[in-house]
Amino acid sequence: MTAARNPVIRGFAPDPSLVRVGEWYYVATSSFEWYPTIPVHRSRDLAHWEFAGHVRGAVPGGSLAGVPDSGGIWAPSLSWDGERFWVIYAIVRSVGTRHFDLDTYVSTATSVDGAWTAPRRVASHGFDPALFHHEGRLWLLNMQSDHRPGGKRFAGIVLTELDRSTLRPLGETHLLLQHDKLIEGPKLLVRDGWYYLVLAEGGTGFEHGVRVARSRAMTGPYELDDVPLLTTRDDPKVPLQKAGHAELVETPDGEWYLSHLTARPLHTEHGMRCPLGRETAVQAVTWDAEGWPRLRQGGWHPAVEVRVPTVNTASAVTASVDAAPAGKPSTAPVVRDDAPSWPWSTLRAEPDASWADTAVRPGWIRLRGRQGPESLWDQSLLAQRLTEHRAEVEVTVEARPRTFAEAAGLVLWYNTASYLTLDLTWAEPEGEPQRGQQWRGEGRTVLSLLERDEDGARQVAVVEVEAGRPVTLGASVDGADARFWFLRDGVRVPVGPVLDFSRLSDDYGSRLRFTGAFAGIHAQDLVAAEFTADFGGFRLVHEEE
């Protein structure tokens, strides 16, 4: 056996949907407002995972422009019908309102790193849809939402048969289960004559958990298990918190495992905060004498270390590049030559050379400034997931900002209301007030450290630097602390005080937040959208816990 160390996919990787195809395991995760849409990872042993591609074209029209923070693609469900992969997901365009304003789409592919079909809309009862392939028929699972005043936002789990060709509903929609607690994320499986309904319970925060119900008939009635399969809501000291949103899978040898989301909190003076977002973990499962699934280690708390089957990793690498049947990748993940690709991510649209050019200066990335960091539309931002609580990021930027509307630099990012930036920009001569007279040709090139939270934006520090010269910027993250610096003659010069990195988390503020922290680069030009900045030597290093 091999020891899998949770989380197995670290950093922002929530709502994992797990499926086995032959000897490979695949996990699809939520991407929300980020591209690439619906990342997919693969593994041979459930312990070691690699990026395998993503569902390109998941968004009709190719843009999530205007969707709110933590909107976009929620909880994709990945499945396999014996010939091809299916993925179903909701695109949510309202967050924190009575109406979710969502559309549910289905796409298919013979290989996760290949071409996915154009998304087709299906019945959209609510978010967290799933597909159930059974005896040649196709069924749509969903939670339903009652938006009416006095209605329940989580009004139960429903099941509808779909025509496999047209994806239109066949017959009536069946109400499978209603519960006094919030339930969502339904998944169905069949074992020993029972239909098992695996549910996310209690919301996706610290009250999260997994509950199982079962029935002898697919359409119910369903009986709830008396105890949760998985949760940490009863013990804040468990290192893996927020455990929930699970999916069960059987190995070729008849063993059972589940994937689930989890989070590693920082314990701060403000309570638990999870800047790394929700991550992907796996647990071993057994079945008790009465036929209910149970964690192999007993109880319902997730284990940090889990024993999983050992496979020959050398043969796994060889197999991944050999000619393969449908469902098994025959090539490495597609790498784009014209724009940055994974592990880079972008907001609300794929990167393209019109604003993120990797060819004009080999070894560098040239960003053309567009809208500012609070825009829901056209930001020029490239970022990578933070995967540990201790990390360091560094980049060299070369640019000539001539107005305060032009800026480029390093960013620690959560969303448009929570970020930290150290930017190369323009400022009035020292001692002169902000009067916007940059066109007079006077002023300084400065580094501006800015902090943004729910109370607004504040300029924390300003340091003058030599105009026209490259400058290396950096930031260090140590738990809840973030420190910024730049290099002068090879020596690190601190910029500003220690800042509260824990605000870049799911658990800060009053609004719903579902993603995780990133480190990256950005540029803006609010007037002409022509200012460019070159970035080189980007380095993001994590200290694994």
C-alpha positions in Angstrom: 0.0 0.0 0.0 1.0 3.6 -0.5 0.4 6.5 1.8 -1.7 9.3 0.3 -1.2 12.6 2.1 -4.2 14.9 2.2 -5.0 17.2 0.6 -3.9 15.2 -2.5 -4.6 18.2 -4.8 -3.5 21.3 -2.8 -4.6 24.8 -3.1 -7.9 26.0 -4.7 -9.4 22.7 -6.0 -13.0 22.5 -4.6 -16.0 20.2 -5.2 -14.0 17.2 -6.5 -15.9 14.8 -8.8 -14.1 11.4 -8.9 -14.4 8.8 -11.6 -12.4 5.7 -12.5 -11.8 4.6 -16.1 -9.8 1.4 -16.3 -6.7 1.9 -14.2 -6.9 5.7 -14.2 -8.7 8.0 -11.7 -9.9 11.4 -12.8 -11.0 14.4 -10.7 -12.8 17.5 -12.0 -13.0 20.5 -9.8 -14.9 23.8 -9.7 -13.3 26.8 -11.4 -15.8 29.6 -10.6 -14.7 32.9 -12.4 -11.3 31.4 -13.3 -9.9 30.0 -16.5 -9.0 27.3 -17.4 -12.5 26.1 -16.9 -13.1 22.9 -15.0 -9.5 21.6 -14.4 -9.1 17.8 -14.5 -6.4 15.9 -12.7 -5.5 12.3 -13.1 -3.9 9.6 -11.0 -3.1 5.9 -11.0 -2.9 5.4 -7.3 -5.1 8.1 -5.7 -2.0 9.6 -4.0 -0.1 11.3 -6.8 -2.0 13.6 -9.1 -1.2 15.6 -12.2 -3.0 18.1 -14.3 -4.5 16.3 -17.2 -6.4 19.1 -19.1 -9.5 21.1 -18.7 -13.0 21.4 -20.3 -12.2 24.0 -22.9 -15.2 25.7 -24.3 -17.3 25.1 -21.2 -18.6 28.6 -21.3 -20.9 29.5 -24.3 -19.4 32.5 -25.9 -16.1 32.0 -24.3 -16.4 34.7 -21.6 -17.6 35.0 -18.0 -17.3 38.8 -18.2 -19.5 40.4 -15.6 -20.1 37.4 -13.4 -19.6 38.2 -9.7 -16.8 37.0 -7.5 -17.3 33.3 -6.7 -19.9 33.1 -9.6 -19.2 31.2 -12.8 -18.8 27.4 -12.9 -19.9 25.6 -9.8 -19.4 21.9 -8.9 -18.9 20.0 -12.2 -19.7 16.4 -12.1 -17.6 14.0 -14.2 -18.8 10.6 -15.3 -18.0 7.8 -17.8 -20.6 5.8 -19.8 -18.2 3.2 -21.1 -17.4 5.1 -24.3 -16.9 8.8 -23.4 -16.6 11.2 -20.5 -19.5 13.4 -19.6 -19.4 16.6 -17.6 -22.3 18.5 -16.2 -22.0 21.8 -14.4 -23.9 25.0 -13.6 -22.8 28.5 -14.6 -24.0 30.7 -11.8 -24.5 34.4 -12.6 -25.9 35.7 -9.3 -24.4 35.1 -5.8 -26.1 35.9 -2.6 -29.5 36.7 -4.2 -32.9 34.9 -4.0 -32.4 33.8 -7.6 -29.2 31.9 -8.5 -29.8 32.8 -12.2 -28.0 29.8 -13.5 -27.8 27.6 -16.6 -26.8 23.9 -16.5 -24.7 22.5 -19.3 -23.5 19.1 -20.5 -20.4 18.4 -22.6 -18.7 15.1 -23.6 -15.3 14.0 -24.8 -13.5 10.7 -25.5 -10.4 12.0 -23.7 -10.2 14.6 -20.9 -7.3 16.4 -22.7 -9.0 16.2 -26.1 -11.9 18.1 -27.8 -15.0 18.6 -25.7 -18.3 19.0 -27.5 -20.1 22.4 -27.5 -22.0 22.7 -24.2 -25.7 21.9 -24.4 -28.2 23.4 -21.9 -30.3 21.0 -19.8 -33.0 21.4 -17.2 -31.7 23.8 -14.6 -33.4 23.2 -11.3 -30.4 24.4 -9.3 -26.6 24.1 -8.9 -24.5 21.0 -8.2 -26.0 18.8 -11.0 -24.9 15.2 -11.6 -25.5 12.6 -14.3 -26.3 8.9 -13.5 -25.7 6.3 -16.2 -27.7 3.2 -15.5 -28.7 0.3 -17.8 -28.3 2.4 -20.9 -30.4 5.3 -19.6 -29.3 8.7 -18.5 -30.6 10.5 -15.4 -30.1 14.1 -14.2 -29.7 14.6 -10.4 -30.1 18.1 -8.9 -31.0 20.1 -5.9 -34.0 22.3 -6.4 -34.3 25.9 -5.2 -37.5 27.7 -4.2 -36.9 31.4 -4.8 -40.3 32.5 -3.6 -40.5 34.6 -0.4 -40.8 32.1 2.4 -39.4 29.3 0.1 -36.4 27.1 0.9 -33.3 27.9 -1.1 -32.4 24.2 -0.7 -35.7 22.5 -1.3 -34.7 18.9 -1.9 -33.1 16.5 -4.4 -34.8 15.8 -7.7 -34.2 13.2 -10.4 -35.2 13.5 -14.1 -34.6 11.1 -17.0 -32.9 12.7 -20.1 -33.0 11.5 -23.6 -29.4 10.5 -24.4 -29.5 12.1 -27.8 -31.4 15.3 -27.3 -30.9 15.7 -23.5 -34.5 16.7 -23.2 -36.5 15.5 -20.1 -38.4 12.2 -20.4 -41.3 11.8 -18.1 -41.8 13.5 -14.8 -39.3 14.9 -12.3 -39.1 12.8 -9.1 -38.6 14.4 -5.7 -36.1 12.0 -4.0 -35.5 13.5 -0.6 -36.1 16.6 1.5 -34.2 17.3 4.7 -34.4 19.8 7.5 -30.7 20.6 6.9 -29.2 22.0 3.8 -28.4 19.2 1.3 -26.9 19.6 -2.2 -24.3 18.0 -4.4 -26.2 14.7 -5.0 -24.4 11.6 -6.5 -26.0 8.2 -7.2 -24.5 4.8 -7.2 -25.8 1.2 -7.1 -24.4 -1.5 -4.9 -25.9 -4.9 -3.8 -29.4 -3.9 -4.9 -29.4 -0.5 -3.1 -29.4 2.9 -4.7 -27.2 5.1 -2.6 -27.6 8.9 -2.7 -24.4 10.7 -1.5 -25.1 14.2 -0.4 -23.3 17.3 0.7 -24.9 18.5 3.9 -24.8 21.7 6.0 -23.3 24.2 3.5 -19.7 24.4 2.3 -18.2 26.1 5.3 -17.2 24.7 8.7 -20.6 23.0 9.1 -20.0 21.0 5.9 -20.4 17.2 5.8 -21.4 14.2 3.8 -24.7 12.3 4.4 -25.9 9.1 2.7 -29.4 7.9 2.0 -30.5 4.7 0.2 -33.5 3.1 -1.4 -34.4 -0.1 -3.1 -35.9 1.9 -6.0 -34.1 4.6 -7.9 -37.0 7.1 -7.5 -37.3 6.4 -3.7 -38.4 6.8 -1.0 -34.9 7.3 0.4 -33.9 6.5 4.0 -31.2 8.7 5.6 -28.3 7.1 7.5 -28.4 8.0 11.1 -24.9 9.4 11.2 -22.8 11.4 8.8 -20.3 9.6 6.6 -17.8 12.5 6.9 -17.8 15.8 8.7 -15.6 18.0 11.0 -18.4 20.3 12.2 -18.1 18.8 15.7 -14.4 19.4 16.3 -12.5 22.6 15.2 -9.2 20.9 16.2 -9.3 18.4 13.3 -6.6 19.5 10.9 -8.7 19.0 7.8 -11.8 21.2 8.2 -14.9 21.8 6.0 -14.9 18.1 4.9 -17.8 17.4 2.5 -19.0 17.2 -1.1 -18.0 13.6 -1.7 -18.1 11.0 -4.4 -17.5 7.3 -4.0 -15.5 5.1 -6.4 -14.6 1.4 -6.5 -11.0 0.3 -7.3 -10.4 -2.6 -9.7 -9.8 -4.8 -6.6 -13.2 -4.0 -5.1 -12.0 -1.5 -2.5 -13.8 1.8 -2.1 -12.6 5.4 -1.7 -14.2 8.8 -1.7 -13.0 12.2 -2.9 -14.1 15.2 -0.9 -13.3 18.9 -0.4 -11.5 20.1 2.7 -9.6 23.1 4.0 -6.5 23.6 6.2 -7.4 26.6 8.4 -5.2 29.2 10.0 -6.2 29.7 13.6 -6.1 33.5 13.9 -7.3 36.1 16.4 -10.3 36.5 14.1 -11.1 32.8 14.1 -10.4 30.1 11.5 -9.5 31.4 8.1 -8.6 29.3 5.0 -6.6 31.4 2.5 -5.7 28.3 0.5 -9.4 27.8 -0.3 -11.0 24.4 -0.4 -8.8 21.5 -1.6 -9.2 17.9 -2.7 -8.7 15.0 -0.4 -9.4 11.2 -0.5 -10.5 8.8 2.2 -10.8 5.0 2.4 -14.3 3.5 2.8 -15.6 0.2 4.0 -19.2 -1.1 4.2 -20.7 -2.1 7.6 -22.8 -5.1 8.3 -26.0 -3.2 7.5 -24.7 -2.0 4.1 -23.8 1.6 5.0 -20.5 3.2 3.9 -18.1 4.1 6.7 -14.6 5.6 6.9 -12.0 2.9 7.2 -10.4 4.6 10.2 -13.7 4.8 12.0 -15.8 7.8 13.0 -16.4 10.6 10.5 -13.3 12.7 10.7 -11.1 12.8 7.6 -7.6 11.3 7.9 -4.5 13.2 6.8 -2.8 10.0 5.7 -4.7 7.3 3.9 -3.4 4.0 2.7 -4.1 3.5 -1.0 -3.2 0.8 -3.5 0.4 0.9 -4.8 0.9 0.9 -8.5 4.1 0.8 -10.7 4.5 4.6 -11.3 7.2 3.9 -14.0 4.7 1.9 -16.1 2.1 4.6 -15.4 4.2 7.2 -17.0 4.9 5.0 -20.0 1.2 4.1 -20.4 0.3 7.8 -20.4 2.1 8.4 -23.7 1.3 5.1 -25.4 -1.5 4.7 -27.9 -4.6 4.2 -25.8 -8.2 3.3 -26.0 -10.9 6.0 -25.5 -10.9 7.4 -22.0 -7.2 7.0 -21.4 -5.0 10.0 -22.4 -2.8 9.3 -25.4 -0.8 12.5 -25.1 0.4 14.9 -22.4 -1.9 17.8 -21.6 -2.2 20.4 -24.4 0.2 23.3 -24.0 -0.6 26.5 -25.8 2.4 28.3 -27.4 0.7 31.6 -28.0 -0.3 32.4 -24.4 0.5 31.3 -20.9 -1.1 28.0 -19.8 -1.4 25.9 -16.7 -0.4 26.5 -13.9 -1.3 30.1 -14.9 -4.9 31.1 -14.5 -6.9 34.1 -15.6 -10.1 35.9 -14.7 -13.3 35.4 -16.7 -11.6 34.6 -20.0 -8.7 32.7 -21.5 -5.5 34.6 -22.0 -4.6 35.6 -25.5 -1.7 37.3 -27.1 -3.6 40.6 -27.5 -2.9 41.3 -23.8 -0.6 38.4 -22.6 2.1 37.9 -25.1 4.9 35.3 -24.6 6.4 35.6 -28.1 7.4 39.2 -28.4 10.3 38.8 -25.9 11.4 35.2 -25.3 11.5 34.2 -21.6 9.3 37.2 -20.7 5.5 37.8 -20.5 4.3 41.1 -21.9 1.1 42.3 -20.4 -1.0 45.1 -21.9 -2.8 47.1 -19.3 -6.6 47.1 -19.4 -9.1 47.6 -16.6 -8.3 47.8 -12.9 -8.3 45.1 -10.3 -11.9 45.7 -9.2 -13.2 45.1 -12.7 -15.5 42.1 -13.5 -14.7 42.4 -17.2 -11.3 42.8 -18.8 -8.5 42.4 -16.3 -4.9 41.8 -17.4 -4.0 39.4 -14.6 -2.1 36.1 -14.6 -1.9 34.2 -11.4 -1.0 30.8 -9.9 -2.6 29.0 -6.9 -1.0 29.2 -3.5 -0.8 25.6 -2.2 0.9 26.0 1.2 0.7 28.4 4.1 4.4 29.4 3.7 5.3 30.6 0.2 7.5 33.2 -1.6 6.9 34.8 -4.9 9.3 37.0 -7.0 9.2 38.6 -10.4 11.1 41.2 -12.3 9.1 43.9 -14.0 10.2 46.4 -16.7 7.9 49.2 -17.6 7.7 53.0 -18.0 4.4 54.2 -16.4 3.7 57.9 -17.2 0.4 58.4 -15.5 -1.3 57.2 -12.3 -3.7 55.3 -14.6 -0.8 53.0 -15.6 0.5 50.4 -13.2 2.1 46.9 -13.3 3.4 44.6 -10.6 3.0 41.8 -8.2 -0.4 40.8 -6.7 -1.5 38.5 -3.9 -5.1 37.9 -4.9 -8.4 36.5 -3.6 -11.0 38.5 -5.5 -11.9 42.0 -6.5 -12.6 43.0 -2.9 -9.6 41.3 -1.3 -6.1 41.7 -2.7 -2.6 43.1 -2.0 -0.6 44.7 -4.8 2.9 46.1 -5.1 2.9 48.1 -8.4 5.4 50.0 -10.4 3.5 53.2 -11.3 3.6 57.1 -11.5 3.1 59.6 -8.7 3.3 63.4 -8.3 6.6 65.0 -7.2 7.2 64.3 -3.5 5.1 66.6 -1.3 2.7 67.6 -4.1 -1.0 66.6 -3.6 -2.8 64.2 -5.9 -3.9 66.6 -8.6 -3.8 64.4 -11.6 -1.4 66.7 -13.6 0.8 63.9 -14.9 0.7 65.3 -18.4 3.0 68.2 -17.4 5.9 65.7 -17.6 6.7 65.9 -13.9 6.5 63.2 -11.3 8.2 60.1 -10.0 8.4 56.4 -10.7 7.4 54.7 -7.6 6.4 51.4 -6.0 3.0 51.6 -4.5 1.8 49.0 -2.0 -2.0 48.8 -1.8 -4.3 46.8 0.4 -7.9 46.2 -0.6 -10.5 44.7 1.7 -14.3 45.1 2.4 -13.6 48.5 3.9 -12.0 49.8 0.7 -8.5 50.4 -0.7 -5.6 52.0 1.1 -2.2 52.9 -0.1 0.1 51.4 2.5 3.5 52.6 1.3 5.2 54.5 -1.5 8.9 54.1 -2.4 10.6 56.0 -5.2 12.7 53.9 -7.7 14.8 54.8 -10.7 12.7 55.3 -13.8 13.2 53.1 -16.8 15.1 50.3 -15.0 13.9 46.8 -14.3 12.9 46.2 -10.7 12.5 42.8 -8.9 9.5 42.6 -6.6 8.7 40.0 -4.1 6.4 38.9 -1.4 6.7 36.3 1.4 3.6 34.6 3.0 4.0 33.1 6.4 0.6 31.9 7.7 -1.5 35.1 8.2 1.4 37.4 7.5 2.4 38.9 4.1 5.6 40.9 3.6 6.5 42.8 0.4 10.0 43.8 -0.7 12.0 44.8 -3.7 15.7 44.3 -4.7 18.1 47.3 -4.6 21.7 46.3 -5.5 20.8 42.7 -4.7 19.5 43.4 -1.2 15.9 43.0 -0.2 14.3 46.3 0.8 11.1 45.9 2.8 8.0 47.9 1.5 5.5 48.8 4.1 4.4 46.9 7.2 3.4 43.3 7.6 -0.1 42.9 6.1 -2.9 40.5 7.1 -2.9 37.8 4.5 -5.7 35.9 6.2 -8.2 38.4 4.7 -7.5 36.7 1.4 -9.7 33.7 2.4 -13.1 32.2 2.1 -13.9 33.1 5.6 -13.3 36.9 5.7 -16.0 39.4 5.2 -19.8 39.3 4.9 -20.3 37.9 1.4 -20.2 34.3 0.1 -16.7 33.4 -1.0 -15.7 30.1 -2.6 -12.3 30.3 -4.2 -8.7 30.6 -2.8 -5.6 32.8 -2.8 -3.4 33.3 -5.8 0.0 34.9 -6.5 0.6 36.6 -9.8 1.2 39.6 -12.0 -1.0 42.2 -13.5 -1.1 45.5 -15.5 -3.6 48.3 -15.9 -4.1 51.3 -18.2 -7.4 52.9 -17.4 -7.1 55.6 -20.1 -5.7 54.2 -23.3 -5.4 50.5 -22.7 -2.0 50.6 -24.4 0.6 50.6 -21.6 2.7 47.5 -21.5 4.9 45.9 -18.9 7.4 43.0 -19.3 7.7 40.4 -16.6 10.5 37.9 -16.3 11.9 35.4 -13.8 8.5 34.6 -12.1 9.2 32.3 -9.2 6.6 30.9 -6.8 8.0 28.5 -4.1 6.1 26.8 -1.4 7.3 25.3 1.8 5.3 22.1 2.2 3.8 21.4 5.6 
